[in-house]
């Protein structure tokens, strides 16, 4: 029987697996930053393979969690997220939330594209809870599919944040 690694090792393995998956997407560049309160970094999304400043479409904030599992076979999972983190994600325009299940022989990457409107729905009538279980789907292997997931997140995050700012302006003036 194999010994379960410590949490730091699981987190390192998980982040490495996600970086490998994202490295295959030519129009993206992952950045790790585990110093912020609710986020682990971001993914720069470019409009072409030339990753110059002028080609940057935007950055997608990310949170990465790792979990050691002896049996990995699900196409979707649920994972508990702290309510305080969900509130931070909502106020920040959303987050791509990744959970990587791994063991000594395999891994699977799951994701949830959590946009402000989605987070509002998740939090509805549950704000007093400490954690809320959120559904995640398996991340596709295809470069184009991953890129489209990130582009869709950027598109909706910008619009939902703009709508929220417009609503706030109405109440301030």
Secondary structure, DSSP 8 states (H G I E B T S, - for coil): ------HHHHHHHHHHHHHHHHHT-TTEEEEE-TTSSS--EEEEEESSSS--GGGEEEEEEEEEEEEE-S----SEEEEEEEHHHHHHHHHTT-EEEEEEEE-SS-EEEEEEEE-HHHHHHHHTTTTTSSEEEEEEEE--S-HHHHHHHHHHHHHHHHHHHHHHHHHHHHHH-
